[in-house]
Amino acid sequence: LNLREGIVPDAVVLLDVPDDILVERVVGRRMDPGTGKIYHLKFNPPPADVAERCTQRSDDTEEKAMNRLKVHHSNVEAVVGKYEGKINEIDGNRSKADVFADICGVIDEM
């Protein structure tokens, strides 16, 4: 978003997910190094024949996720301040289909 060049969004989508849920999503993430496929230990577990070879990224720890969230929150505050009146807050702690439908609704209303 570059206001200096006259690019101003018609709408901004802000996905709202509690920090503890985001940390859970990050910490449980695993990757199959053979295929590159991403799994989650709770939400999308790897098949038994794949689970043993799955790895966790070195930055997918609770500590590093909390640090990323701290930076994220400071950045979000700056964006929200600049685009007041254009922010469309969506509950991101629901099914992918529901979140996607709400995002499409914001776009359709533009």
C-alpha positions in Angstrom: 0.0 0.0 0.0 1.8 3.1 -1.2 0.0 6.3 -0.5 2.8 8.3 -2.0 2.0 6.9 -5.4 -1.7 7.4 -5.0 -2.5 3.8 -4.4 -5.3 3.7 -1.8 -7.3 0.6 -1.0 -11.0 0.6 -1.2 -11.1 -1.9 1.7 -8.8 -3.6 4.1 -9.5 -7.1 5.5 -8.3 -7.7 9.0 -8.5 -11.3 10.1 -9.0 -11.6 13.9 -7.7 -14.7 15.5 -6.7 -14.9 19.2 -3.0 -15.1 19.8 -3.2 -18.5 21.6 -4.9 -20.0 18.6 -2.3 -18.6 16.2 0.5 -20.0 18.4 -1.3 -23.4 18.4 -1.5 -23.4 14.6 2.2 -22.5 14.2 3.6 -24.9 16.9 1.6 -27.9 15.5 2.7 -27.4 11.9 4.8 -30.1 10.3 6.2 -30.6 6.9 6.9 -33.8 4.9 10.4 -33.2 3.5 9.8 -35.7 0.8 6.8 -34.0 -0.7 6.8 -30.5 0.8 3.2 -31.1 2.0 2.2 -29.3 5.2 0.3 -31.0 8.0 -0.8 -30.0 11.4 -0.6 -32.4 14.4 -4.2 -31.5 15.6 -6.1 -30.2 12.6 -4.6 -32.1 9.7 -2.4 -34.9 11.0 -0.1 -36.7 8.6 -0.8 -40.3 7.7 1.0 -42.9 9.9 3.4 -43.8 7.1 4.4 -40.1 6.7 4.4 -38.9 10.4 7.8 -40.2 11.3 9.6 -38.3 8.6 7.8 -35.0 9.2 9.8 -32.1 10.5 9.1 -28.9 12.3 10.5 -25.6 11.1 13.1 -24.2 13.4 11.0 -21.0 13.8 7.8 -22.8 14.6 8.3 -22.6 18.3 6.1 -20.9 20.8 8.8 -18.4 21.7 9.4 -17.4 18.1 5.7 -17.3 17.3 5.1 -14.9 20.2 7.9 -12.7 18.9 6.3 -12.6 15.4 2.9 -11.8 16.9 4.4 -8.9 18.9 5.8 -7.4 15.6 2.5 -8.2 13.9 0.4 -6.4 16.5 2.6 -3.3 16.2 2.3 -3.3 12.4 -1.5 -3.9 12.5 -2.0 -0.9 14.8 -0.2 1.3 12.3 -2.3 0.0 9.4 -5.6 0.3 11.3 -4.8 3.9 12.1 -4.1 4.8 8.5 -7.2 3.1 7.1 -9.8 3.9 9.6 -13.3 3.5 8.0 -12.0 1.0 5.5 -11.2 -1.9 7.9 -13.3 -5.0 7.6 -12.6 -7.2 10.6 -13.4 -10.8 10.0 -13.4 -13.6 12.6 -10.6 -15.8 11.4 -11.2 -18.4 14.0 -13.8 -20.3 12.0 -13.7 -22.8 9.1 -11.8 -21.8 6.0 -15.0 -21.8 4.0 -16.7 -19.4 6.4 -13.7 -17.0 6.5 -13.4 -17.2 2.7 -17.1 -16.4 2.3 -16.8 -13.3 4.5 -13.7 -12.1 2.5 -15.6 -12.6 -0.7 -18.5 -10.6 0.8 -16.2 -7.7 1.4 -14.9 -7.8 -2.1 -18.4 -8.1 -3.6 -19.5 -5.0 -1.7 -16.8 -2.9 -3.3 
